[in-house]
Amino acid sequence: AQSVAQPEDQVNVAEGNPLTVKCTYSVSGNPYLFWYVQYPNRGLQFLLKYITGDNLVKGSYGFEAEFNKSQTSFHLKKPSALVSDSALYFCAVRGLSGGYNKLIFGAGTRLAVHP
Amino acid sequence: DTEVTQTPKHLVMGMTNKKSLKCEQHMGHRAMYWYKQKAKKPPELMFVYSYEKLSINESVPSRFSPECPNSSLLNLHLHALQPEDSALYLCASSRGEVRSGETQYFGPGTRLLVL
């Protein structure tokens, strides 16, 4: 089965410290991977994606993610966390389900950045 | 401009009402999506329109009826809903289909409460 796992329900980080939000995937073929962020009572905002090319992908708001094929991971990182980064983060992968392609989302990780 | 707009922002309806949710994008995107999202859960795909034709229906109950009047507009008609249908309904659009790795851009959502 094709799936995405976000092993941490919540990640707590002090402001100014680096943050990592973990994502692992299981798909057949080449993975297309995405990160989205959702603030309270808002829609999902696109952060970055990996399709092909450099394993380190840079995205919006200073976020980056590293694609690791051998570990089937696509962890989201930021060198210095801001309180305003506190939100719900979703990893997603293009997967085949029911005979067609769709985005398969992880369960989400709540990031809490403390002053 | 990566804006997808949705109206209304909030909707309260009784189980016998008929209402519609609207979604609009002016990015020239040819794929549009409806998702349902329960609190603190990932979005669940409901419908996909590609080039104004319904291409995916994720076995959604018939009390939800999608419509794509033109390439910029997507509606979701609601009739005889149940309280468990209360959720955030998200619209998204993308330049092309998921299989090509195109990014989906989400609207802010309509928060629906069914009494």
Chai-1 contact restraints between the chains, C-beta under 6 A:
chainA,res_idxA,chainB,res_idxB,connection_type,confidence,min_distance_angstrom,max_distance_angstrom,comment,restraint_id
A,Y32,B,G101,contact,1.0,0.0,6.0,A-B,restraint_1
A,R42,B,P108,contact,1.0,0.0,6.0,A-B,restraint_2
A,G43,B,L90,contact,1.0,0.0,6.0,A-B,restraint_3
A,G43,B,F106,contact,1.0,0.0,6.0,A-B,restraint_4
A,G43,B,G107,contact,1.0,0.0,6.0,A-B,restraint_5
A,G43,B,P108,contact,1.0,0.0,6.0,A-B,restraint_6
A,G43,B,G109,contact,1.0,0.0,6.0,A-B,restraint_7
A,L44,B,F106,contact,1.0,0.0,6.0,A-B,restraint_8
A,F46,B,T103,contact,1.0,0.0,6.0,A-B,restraint_9
A,I51,B,G101,contact,1.0,0.0,6.0,A-B,restraint_10
A,F90,B,P42,contact,1.0,0.0,6.0,A-B,restraint_11
A,R94,B,V98,contact,1.0,0.0,6.0,A-B,restraint_12
A,Y100,B,I56,contact,1.0,0.0,6.0,A-B,restraint_13
A,N101,B,V98,contact,1.0,0.0,6.0,A-B,restraint_14
A,N101,B,R99,contact,1.0,0.0,6.0,A-B,restraint_15
A,K102,B,L45,contact,1.0,0.0,6.0,A-B,restraint_16
A,K102,B,V98,contact,1.0,0.0,6.0,A-B,restraint_17
A,F105,B,P42,contact,1.0,0.0,6.0,A-B,restraint_18
A,G108,B,P42,contact,1.0,0.0,6.0,A-B,restraint_19
